[in-house]
Amino acid sequence: MKKTNMKRFTLLALFIAIEIAVSVIPFLGFIPLGFINATTLHIPVIVAAILLGKKEGAIVGFVFGLISLIKHTLEPSVSSFIFSPFITIGGTSGNFASLLIAIVPRTLIGFLSGFLYEILSKRKINDVISISISAVVGSLTNTILVLGGIVVFFGRAYADAIAIPYNTLLTFIMGIVTSSGIIEAIVAAIIAVAICKAGKRVLSL
């Protein structure tokens, strides 16, 4: 039991290290779109959740959230006030809601992906389908909660920051969800299936 726990702890540390490494490689962890960043940082979170469990996935997701907070604090862009309470852009300052947007959706990526995979596995659903569904749900959790948080807490300020009329913001946000959000989810599912299937054989999980 102790050997198993040490193995899981080591793998958790490895996933955290991967998450940090991906975040510092230019145009890999965060892909600038001008008005917001697309990301691949949700993928290690999803893989960790599926291979190790919802608790470990939530921990790696929390690290993702901290990375986002730190990046937007140290390298501010026009929308960084959304993710960091320490940044003021155009007269709008980040606040406690910024912490919620930066951290909560990312933590939930890991928890929900792992939780859903557990349920699907117990019901003997095909493993490729289980991994794919869990990855898509995890990815969309991030997209929907982050963008939803922007609309709820910073809607008008965000519209001003990216120079669009406030009454078009919801349409604009939905466009992101149905374009880059869907692409991120599909890519996450494909990569998660490949890594998790191989990882289970190698690690005997």
C-alpha positions in Angstrom: 0.0 0.0 0.0 2.8 2.4 0.9 4.6 1.6 -2.4 1.4 2.3 -4.3 0.8 5.6 -2.5 4.4 6.6 -3.2 4.0 5.8 -6.8 0.8 7.9 -7.0 2.5 10.8 -5.2 5.5 10.6 -7.6 3.1 10.7 -10.6 1.2 13.6 -9.1 4.5 15.5 -8.7 5.4 14.6 -12.3 2.1 16.0 -13.6 2.6 19.2 -11.6 6.1 19.5 -13.1 4.6 19.0 -16.6 2.0 21.6 -16.0 4.6 24.1 -15.0 6.9 23.2 -17.9 4.1 23.5 -20.5 3.2 27.0 -19.1 6.7 28.4 -19.7 7.2 27.2 -23.2 6.2 30.1 -25.5 3.0 29.6 -27.5 2.4 26.1 -26.0 0.7 26.6 -22.6 -0.9 29.9 -23.4 -1.7 30.8 -27.1 -2.4 34.5 -27.5 -5.5 35.4 -29.4 -5.3 39.1 -28.6 -8.5 39.4 -26.6 -7.8 36.3 -24.5 -5.5 33.3 -24.4 -6.3 29.8 -25.7 -4.6 27.2 -23.7 -3.4 23.6 -23.6 -2.8 23.6 -19.9 -6.1 21.8 -19.3 -4.8 18.7 -21.0 -2.3 17.6 -18.3 -5.0 18.2 -15.7 -7.4 16.0 -17.5 -4.9 13.2 -18.0 -3.9 13.4 -14.3 -7.5 13.2 -13.3 -8.2 10.1 -15.5 -5.0 8.2 -14.5 -4.8 9.2 -10.9 -8.2 10.2 -9.8 -10.4 13.3 -9.2 -8.5 14.5 -6.1 -5.1 14.5 -7.9 -6.7 16.0 -10.9 -8.1 18.8 -8.8 -4.6 19.5 -7.4 -3.1 19.7 -10.8 -6.0 21.9 -11.9 -5.3 24.2 -8.9 -1.7 24.5 -10.0 -3.1 25.5 -13.5 -5.1 28.2 -11.8 -2.1 29.5 -9.8 0.0 29.6 -13.0 -2.7 31.7 -14.8 -2.9 34.1 -11.8 0.9 34.5 -11.8 1.2 34.9 -15.6 -1.5 37.6 -15.7 0.1 39.4 -12.8 3.7 39.4 -14.2 2.8 39.6 -17.9 -0.4 41.7 -18.0 -2.5 41.9 -21.2 -5.7 43.9 -21.9 -7.8 41.3 -20.1 -5.4 40.4 -17.2 -7.6 42.1 -14.6 -10.0 39.2 -15.1 -7.5 36.7 -13.8 -5.5 38.8 -11.3 -6.7 40.9 -8.4 -3.4 42.8 -8.6 -3.8 44.3 -12.1 -5.6 47.5 -13.2 -6.3 48.0 -16.9 -8.1 51.0 -18.2 -9.3 52.0 -14.8 -10.7 48.6 -14.0 -9.1 46.6 -11.2 -9.1 42.9 -10.6 -10.7 41.8 -7.4 -11.8 38.6 -5.5 -13.8 37.5 -8.6 -10.5 37.4 -10.5 -9.2 34.8 -8.1 -12.4 32.8 -8.6 -12.2 32.9 -12.4 -8.5 32.0 -12.4 -8.6 29.1 -9.9 -12.1 27.6 -9.5 -12.8 26.5 -13.1 -9.3 25.1 -13.4 -9.6 23.1 -10.2 -13.0 21.8 -11.4 -11.4 20.6 -14.7 -9.6 17.9 -12.7 -12.3 17.1 -10.3 -15.1 16.7 -12.8 -12.9 14.8 -15.4 -11.8 12.3 -12.7 -15.3 12.0 -11.2 -17.0 11.4 -14.5 -14.4 8.9 -15.6 -14.9 7.0 -12.3 -18.7 6.9 -13.0 -18.3 5.8 -16.6 -15.7 3.1 -15.7 -17.9 1.6 -13.0 -20.7 1.3 -15.6 -18.3 -0.6 -17.8 -18.5 2.0 -20.6 -15.8 1.5 -23.3 -12.6 3.0 -22.0 -11.9 5.1 -25.1 -15.4 6.6 -24.9 -15.1 7.1 -21.2 -11.8 9.0 -21.6 -13.1 11.0 -24.5 -16.3 12.1 -22.7 -14.4 13.0 -19.5 -11.8 15.0 -21.5 -14.5 16.9 -23.4 -16.5 17.7 -20.2 -13.3 18.8 -18.4 -12.2 21.1 -21.3 -15.7 22.7 -21.7 -15.8 23.1 -17.9 -12.9 25.4 -18.2 -14.1 27.3 -21.2 -17.7 27.8 -20.0 -16.9 28.7 -16.4 -14.1 31.1 -17.4 -16.1 32.9 -20.1 -19.2 32.8 -17.9 -17.3 34.4 -15.1 -16.1 37.1 -17.4 -19.7 37.9 -18.4 -21.1 37.8 -14.9 -18.3 39.7 -13.0 -16.5 41.8 -15.6 -18.9 42.0 -18.6 -18.9 45.7 -19.3 -15.2 46.2 -18.4 -14.2 43.3 -20.6 -16.2 44.7 -23.5 -14.5 48.0 -23.1 -11.1 46.4 -22.8 -11.4 44.6 -26.2 -13.3 47.5 -27.8 -16.6 45.9 -28.6 -20.1 47.1 -27.8 -21.4 45.7 -24.6 -24.7 44.6 -26.2 -22.7 42.2 -28.5 -20.6 40.7 -25.7 -22.8 37.6 -25.2 -22.7 36.8 -28.9 -18.9 37.4 -28.9 -18.5 35.0 -26.0 -20.6 32.3 -27.6 -18.5 32.6 -30.7 -15.4 31.8 -28.6 -17.2 28.8 -27.0 -18.3 27.4 -30.3 -15.0 27.9 -32.1 -11.8 27.7 -30.0 -13.7 26.1 -27.1 -14.9 23.2 -29.2 -11.5 22.8 -30.8 -9.8 22.7 -27.4 -12.2 20.0 -26.2 -11.7 17.8 -29.3 -7.9 18.2 -29.1 -8.0 17.4 -25.4 -10.1 14.2 -26.0 -7.7 13.0 -28.7 -4.5 13.6 -26.7 -6.1 12.2 -23.5 -7.1 9.0 -25.1 -3.6 8.5 -26.6 -1.7 9.3 -23.4 -4.1 7.6 -20.9 -4.3 4.3 -22.9 -0.5 4.2 -23.1 -0.1 5.4 -19.6 -2.2 2.7 -18.1 -0.2 0.0 -19.8 3.2 1.5 -18.8 2.2 2.4 -15.3 -0.1 -0.6 -14.6 -2.8 1.7 -13.4 
